[in-house]
């Protein structure tokens, strides 16, 4: 999990994924337009890194139980390129993410995530008229 977030997403080294996932790996968390496979994951990582070349993650919590892994992270980056159809804004954002993975013999078989895209997009200036409400 740390290698996935730090090495692959944080540094753009998608080749590490080959050692980390099973051949039938399914990524349920990719945005529309990316196939739910290792190839789709690699493509999304490169897209995200192209939009936020300074992308980095801080691991807040990591839980391992049986054949499942859960990790809570904080992402941070500056939008220098286009992202999911939006032009670069040059603004920074910090957002929370939760990732859950199924494991088989120490390798990832499936991945799900909850990402605060709205909070990220708001900070990047991509959601005019939306404001946060504190509860």
C-alpha positions in Angstrom: 0.0 0.0 0.0 2.8 2.4 0.8 4.6 1.6 -2.4 1.4 2.1 -4.4 0.8 5.6 -2.9 4.4 6.8 -2.4 6.2 5.1 -5.4 3.5 4.8 -8.0 1.3 7.8 -7.4 3.8 10.0 -5.6 6.7 9.5 -7.9 4.9 8.3 -11.1 6.8 5.0 -11.1 4.0 2.8 -12.5 6.3 -0.2 -13.1 6.2 -1.1 -9.4 2.5 -2.1 -9.9 3.5 -5.2 -11.8 5.1 -6.6 -8.6 2.2 -5.5 -6.4 -1.0 -6.8 -8.2 -2.4 -10.1 -9.3 -2.9 -10.8 -13.0 -6.7 -10.3 -12.7 -6.4 -7.1 -10.6 -9.6 -5.0 -10.7 -9.6 -1.3 -9.8 -13.1 -0.3 -8.9 -12.1 3.3 -8.1 -11.0 4.7 -11.4 -12.8 7.7 -13.0 -14.9 7.2 -16.2 -12.8 6.5 -19.2 -10.2 4.4 -17.5 -10.6 0.6 -17.7 -10.7 -1.1 -14.3 -7.4 -3.0 -14.8 -3.7 -2.5 -14.1 -3.4 -0.7 -17.5 -6.2 1.7 -16.4 -4.6 2.3 -13.1 -1.2 3.1 -14.7 -2.9 5.4 -17.2 -4.8 7.2 -14.4 -1.6 7.6 -12.3 0.2 9.2 -15.3 -2.8 11.5 -16.0 -2.9 12.6 -12.3 0.9 13.1 -12.2 0.7 15.1 -15.4 -1.9 17.4 -13.8 -0.2 17.5 -10.4 3.6 16.9 -10.9 4.2 17.7 -7.2 1.5 15.1 -6.1 2.3 13.6 -2.7 0.6 11.5 -0.1 0.9 11.3 3.7 -0.2 8.1 5.2 -2.4 8.8 8.2 -3.7 5.3 9.2 -3.1 1.8 7.8 -5.1 -1.3 8.9 -4.5 -4.9 7.8 -7.0 -7.6 8.7 -7.1 -11.0 7.1 -7.1 -10.5 3.3 -8.0 -6.8 3.4 -6.1 -3.6 3.8 -7.5 -0.2 4.6 -5.5 3.0 4.4 -6.4 6.6 5.1 -4.2 9.2 3.4 -4.0 12.9 2.8 -3.2 14.0 -0.8 -1.6 17.3 -1.8 -0.8 18.8 -5.2 -0.7 21.8 -7.4 -2.8 21.7 -10.6 -0.2 22.4 -13.4 -1.9 20.5 -16.2 -5.4 19.4 -17.2 -7.3 17.0 -15.1 -10.4 15.0 -16.1 -11.4 17.6 -18.7 -10.5 20.7 -16.6 -7.7 23.1 -17.6 -4.9 23.8 -15.2 -5.6 26.4 -12.5 -2.2 26.6 -10.8 -3.9 26.3 -7.4 -3.0 23.9 -4.6 -5.3 21.4 -2.9 -5.2 19.1 0.1 -7.8 16.3 0.4 -8.5 13.1 2.2 -8.7 9.6 0.7 -9.6 6.2 2.0 -8.4 3.1 0.1 -9.5 -0.5 0.6 -7.8 -3.4 -1.0 -8.3 -7.2 -1.2 -5.1 -9.2 -1.0 -4.0 -12.6 -2.2 -0.6 -13.9 -1.2 0.5 -10.3 -0.4 -0.6 -8.9 -3.8 -3.5 -6.6 -4.5 -6.5 -8.3 -6.2 -9.1 -5.5 -6.0 -9.1 -1.8 -5.0 -11.9 0.6 -3.9 -11.5 4.2 -2.7 -13.4 7.1 -1.3 -11.8 10.4 -2.5 -13.0 13.9 -1.6 -13.1 15.0 -5.3 -15.5 17.8 -4.5 -13.2 19.3 -1.8 -10.2 19.0 -4.1 -12.0 20.6 -7.0 -13.3 23.4 -4.8 -9.8 24.2 -3.7 -8.6 24.1 -7.3 -11.3 26.6 -8.3 -13.2 24.2 -10.4 -16.6 24.3 -8.6 -17.9 27.9 -8.7 -20.8 28.6 -6.4 -20.1 25.5 -4.1 -19.3 26.3 -0.5 -18.4 24.1 2.4 -20.7 23.6 5.3 -19.2 22.6 8.6 -21.2 20.2 10.8 
